[in-house]
Amino acid sequence: MNEHDTRQAMVELGLSLFNRGYATGGSGNLSARLDDGRIIATPTNSCLGRLQAERLSLVDEEGRHLQGDKPTKELSFHLSLYQNDPGKRAVVHLHCTYLTALSCLEGLDSSNVIRPFTPYYVMRVGQLPLIPYYHPGDERIARDLGEQARNYNAFLLANHGPVVTGRDLYHAVDNMEELEETARLALLLSQQQVRYLSEQEVLELSRRKV
């Protein structure tokens, strides 16, 4: 997408996420990388339901502010993901209810927080590694995400929330929605006997990435 279309998509998707309860108040942030390497991001402390296309932050590949309002204070981990994996073109970070609740639980498998039990979780997300708790804006989040950027499409920040990537904003948001629904189901089924997908089933689904 060109810059104009990317700005419009960010406003449209931010409003959709806000209206459906995926984001509240000034929490969460979005970004997208343009073909020339510049990055459009939501401004610091902005509400996803009240974004304005002309006020979105524009930064260069190193994060230098070029235009619009000041970018989100969590821009550093967006930049780290882009710099370490050229295939990532959009990043969505939310504090959505079920994934944030999941991120606060003890005893999570740090290599894959949600054991696969639905096909689209595997096809859209694959695995969900856990990033240790750091306070919002801590540069260690950027470091840890950057180190794992090429291996995963999504991450769960402990006691914080999810970070999900995609080939464009629409794809990243779709991936986020699928992941939030998977977390909701995982919590609903936490006291039930679940039929998890076998290793062979997961392998077959991994070849059908959406």
One Martini backbone bead per residue (centre of mass of N, CA, C, O) as a GRO file, in nm:
protein
  210
    1MET     BB    1   0.099   0.034   0.017
    2ASN     BB    2   0.058   0.347   0.031
    3GLU     BB    3   0.057   0.610   0.236
    4HIS     BB    4  -0.239   0.685   0.221
    5ASP     BB    5  -0.358   0.395   0.259
    6THR     BB    6  -0.218   0.338   0.529
    7ARG     BB    7  -0.348   0.562   0.691
    8GLN     BB    8  -0.642   0.474   0.646
    9ALA     BB    9  -0.612   0.187   0.761
   10MET     BB   10  -0.530   0.270   1.050
   11VAL     BB   11  -0.789   0.416   1.119
   12GLU     BB   12  -0.992   0.190   1.055
   13LEU     BB   13  -0.865  -0.035   1.240
   14GLY     BB   14  -0.860   0.117   1.505
   15LEU     BB   15  -1.166   0.156   1.525
   16SER     BB   16  -1.244  -0.141   1.513
   17LEU     BB   17  -1.090  -0.233   1.766
   18PHE     BB   18  -1.225  -0.038   1.963
   19ASN     BB   19  -1.533  -0.111   1.913
   20ARG     BB   20  -1.459  -0.432   1.996
   21GLY     BB   21  -1.249  -0.423   2.259
   22TYR     BB   22  -0.927  -0.443   2.196
   23ALA     BB   23  -0.930  -0.136   2.286
   24THR     BB   24  -0.831   0.110   2.538
   25GLY     BB   25  -0.801   0.415   2.532
   26GLY     BB   26  -0.434   0.457   2.508
   27SER     BB   27  -0.394   0.169   2.413
   28GLY     BB   28  -0.178   0.076   2.202
   29ASN     BB   29  -0.018  -0.014   1.876
   30LEU     BB   30   0.074   0.093   1.540
   31SER     BB   31   0.238  -0.033   1.232
   32ALA     BB   32   0.403   0.060   0.910
   33ARG     BB   33   0.580  -0.032   0.619
   34LEU     BB   34   0.717   0.110   0.362
   35ASP     BB   35   0.881   0.075   0.064
   36ASP     BB   36   1.110   0.302   0.166
   37GLY     BB   37   1.115   0.233   0.504
   38ARG     BB   38   0.919   0.387   0.622
   39ILE     BB   39   0.718   0.475   0.921
   40ILE     BB   40   0.395   0.418   1.046
   41ALA     BB   41   0.253   0.555   1.352
   42THR     BB   42   0.128   0.578   1.645
   43PRO     BB   43   0.083   0.790   1.878
   44THR     BB   44   0.130   0.894   2.175
   45ASN     BB   45  -0.149   0.831   2.366
   46SER     BB   46  -0.338   0.710   2.164
   47CYS     BB   47  -0.649   0.647   2.029
   48LEU     BB   48  -0.771   0.406   1.815
   49GLY     BB   49  -1.064   0.561   1.789
   50ARG     BB   50  -0.895   0.869   1.721
   51LEU     BB   51  -0.762   0.874   1.457
   52GLN     BB   52  -0.543   1.071   1.235
   53ALA     BB   53  -0.392   1.064   0.943
   54GLU     BB   54  -0.219   1.345   0.963
   55ARG     BB   55  -0.105   1.260   1.276
   56LEU     BB   56   0.064   1.049   1.208
   57SER     BB   57   0.358   0.893   1.238
   58LEU     BB   58   0.680   0.969   1.088
   59VAL     BB   59   0.956   0.751   1.018
   60ASP     BB   60   1.247   0.623   0.996
   61GLU     BB   61   1.445   0.339   1.015
   62GLU     BB   62   1.570   0.477   1.298
   63GLY     BB   63   1.327   0.674   1.427
   64ARG     BB   64   1.312   0.941   1.297
   65HIS     BB   65   1.134   1.225   1.311
   66LEU     BB   66   0.931   1.368   1.040
   67GLN     BB   67   0.609   1.342   1.112
   68GLY     BB   68   0.384   1.447   1.311
   69ASP     BB   69   0.338   1.300   1.582
   70LYS     BB   70   0.455   1.155   1.839
   71PRO     BB   71   0.560   0.855   1.892
   72THR     BB   72   0.550   0.583   2.033
   73LYS     BB   73   0.727   0.453   2.308
   74GLU     BB   74   0.726   0.152   2.146
   75LEU     BB   75   0.888   0.177   1.875
   76SER     BB   76   1.148   0.006   1.918
   77PHE     BB   77   1.012  -0.278   1.868
   78HIS     BB   78   0.921  -0.229   1.585
   79LEU     BB   79   1.200  -0.171   1.462
   80SER     BB   80   1.331  -0.442   1.538
   81LEU     BB   81   1.151  -0.617   1.362
   82TYR     BB   82   1.217  -0.484   1.089
   83GLN     BB   83   1.535  -0.507   1.101
   84ASN     BB   84   1.523  -0.843   1.146
   85ASP     BB   85   1.257  -0.853   0.930
   86PRO     BB   86   1.166  -0.780   0.607
   87GLY     BB   87   0.876  -0.935   0.606
   88LYS     BB   88   0.787  -0.719   0.795
   89ARG     BB   89   0.501  -0.465   0.766
   90ALA     BB   90   0.351  -0.515   1.052
   91VAL     BB   91   0.231  -0.387   1.381
   92VAL     BB   92   0.055  -0.528   1.670
   93HIS     BB   93  -0.038  -0.369   1.986
   94LEU     BB   94  -0.212  -0.506   2.267
   95HIS     BB   95  -0.465  -0.518   2.558
   96CYS     BB   96  -0.625  -0.762   2.533
   97THR     BB   97  -0.798  -0.956   2.740
   98TYR     BB   98  -0.704  -1.262   2.699
   99LEU     BB   99  -0.398  -1.221   2.646
  100THR     BB  100  -0.343  -1.062   2.906
  101ALA     BB  101  -0.439  -1.275   3.100
  102LEU     BB  102  -0.240  -1.493   3.006
  103SER     BB  103   0.025  -1.317   3.071
  104CYS     BB  104  -0.040  -1.352   3.405
  105LEU     BB  105   0.042  -1.636   3.420
  106GLU     BB  106   0.160  -1.910   3.554
  107GLY     BB  107   0.350  -2.160   3.393
  108LEU     BB  108   0.439  -2.093   3.117
  109ASP     BB  109   0.529  -2.166   2.796
  110SER     BB  110   0.788  -1.992   2.652
  111SER     BB  111   0.783  -2.133   2.357
  112ASN     BB  112   0.447  -2.197   2.389
  113VAL     BB  113   0.169  -2.083   2.530
  114ILE     BB  114  -0.011  -2.224   2.300
  115ARG     BB  115  -0.142  -2.512   2.250
  116PRO     BB  116  -0.243  -2.668   1.976
  117PHE     BB  117  -0.620  -2.682   1.868
  118THR     BB  118  -0.623  -2.504   1.603
  119PRO     BB  119  -0.568  -2.437   1.277
  120TYR     BB  120  -0.544  -2.111   1.263
  121TYR     BB  121  -0.324  -2.081   1.468
  122VAL     BB  122  -0.110  -2.223   1.298
  123MET     BB  123  -0.146  -2.062   1.018
  124ARG     BB  124  -0.113  -1.763   1.153
  125VAL     BB  125   0.109  -1.815   1.399
  126GLY     BB  126   0.208  -2.110   1.529
  127GLN     BB  127   0.380  -1.948   1.762
  128LEU     BB  128   0.402  -1.840   2.131
  129PRO     BB  129   0.618  -1.657   2.273
  130LEU     BB  130   0.774  -1.556   2.577
  131ILE     BB  131   0.826  -1.246   2.722
  132PRO     BB  132   0.960  -1.101   2.957
  133TYR     BB  133   0.930  -0.884   3.203
  134TYR     BB  134   0.882  -0.538   3.117
  135HIS     BB  135   0.859  -0.227   3.104
  136PRO     BB  136   0.724   0.003   2.931
  137GLY     BB  137   0.987   0.086   2.695
  138ASP     BB  138   1.185  -0.122   2.726
  139GLU     BB  139   1.471  -0.220   2.547
  140ARG     BB  140   1.445  -0.534   2.598
  141ILE     BB  141   1.212  -0.585   2.413
  142ALA     BB  142   1.358  -0.523   2.149
  143ARG     BB  143   1.580  -0.729   2.182
  144ASP     BB  144   1.406  -0.990   2.203
  145LEU     BB  145   1.246  -0.954   1.942
  146GLY     BB  146   1.486  -0.934   1.747
  147GLU     BB  147   1.605  -1.224   1.806
  148GLN     BB  148   1.301  -1.357   1.706
  149ALA     BB  149   1.180  -1.241   1.436
  150ARG     BB  150   1.236  -1.483   1.220
  151ASN     BB  151   1.060  -1.717   1.391
  152TYR     BB  152   0.806  -1.513   1.436
  153ASN     BB  153   0.467  -1.355   1.439
  154ALA     BB  154   0.440  -1.386   1.760
  155PHE     BB  155   0.390  -1.235   2.093
  156LEU     BB  156   0.428  -1.250   2.459
  157LEU     BB  157   0.398  -1.020   2.710
  158ALA     BB  158   0.452  -1.020   3.020
  159ASN     BB  159   0.210  -0.852   3.182
  160HIS     BB  160   0.074  -0.711   2.893
  161GLY     BB  161   0.093  -0.849   2.578
  162PRO     BB  162   0.061  -0.847   2.237
  163VAL     BB  163   0.263  -0.925   1.937
  164VAL     BB  164   0.184  -0.863   1.590
  165THR     BB  165   0.233  -0.972   1.257
  166GLY     BB  166   0.268  -0.870   0.896
  167ARG     BB  167   0.240  -0.794   0.548
  168ASP     BB  168   0.009  -0.615   0.669
  169LEU     BB  169  -0.233  -0.468   0.844
  170TYR     BB  170  -0.461  -0.667   0.785
  171HIS     BB  171  -0.302  -0.922   0.853
  172ALA     BB  172  -0.223  -0.849   1.145
  173VAL     BB  173  -0.513  -0.819   1.251
  174ASP     BB  174  -0.608  -1.102   1.185
  175ASN     BB  175  -0.398  -1.241   1.363
  176MET     BB  176  -0.489  -1.111   1.628
  177GLU     BB  177  -0.780  -1.216   1.633
  178GLU     BB  178  -0.708  -1.516   1.633
  179LEU     BB  179  -0.541  -1.508   1.895
  180GLU     BB  180  -0.761  -1.401   2.088
  181GLU     BB  181  -0.957  -1.639   2.040
  182THR     BB  182  -0.763  -1.859   2.138
  183ALA     BB  183  -0.736  -1.751   2.427
  184ARG     BB  184  -1.031  -1.772   2.500
  185LEU     BB  185  -1.051  -2.079   2.459
  186ALA     BB  186  -0.825  -2.163   2.654
  187LEU     BB  187  -0.970  -2.051   2.909
  188LEU     BB  188  -1.239  -2.209   2.877
  189LEU     BB  189  -1.061  -2.501   2.866
  190SER     BB  190  -0.878  -2.527   3.131
  191GLN     BB  191  -1.093  -2.758   3.272
  192GLN     BB  192  -1.053  -2.939   3.021
  193GLN     BB  193  -1.052  -3.188   2.783
  194VAL     BB  194  -0.815  -3.167   2.530
  195ARG     BB  195  -0.774  -3.183   2.181
  196TYR     BB  196  -0.480  -3.193   2.055
  197LEU     BB  197  -0.262  -3.149   1.823
  198SER     BB  198  -0.059  -3.312   1.641
  199GLU     BB  199   0.245  -3.307   1.502
  200GLN     BB  200   0.142  -3.379   1.218
  201GLU     BB  201  -0.084  -3.168   1.203
  202VAL     BB  202   0.097  -2.922   1.242
  203LEU     BB  203   0.281  -2.969   1.000
  204GLU     BB  204   0.061  -2.948   0.782
  205LEU     BB  205  -0.038  -2.659   0.862
  206SER     BB  206   0.240  -2.509   0.826
  207ARG     BB  207   0.205  -2.535   0.498
  208ARG     BB  208  -0.073  -2.330   0.536
  209LYS     BB  209  -0.021  -2.043   0.529
  210VAL     BB  210  -0.204  -1.722   0.558
   0.00000   0.00000   0.00000
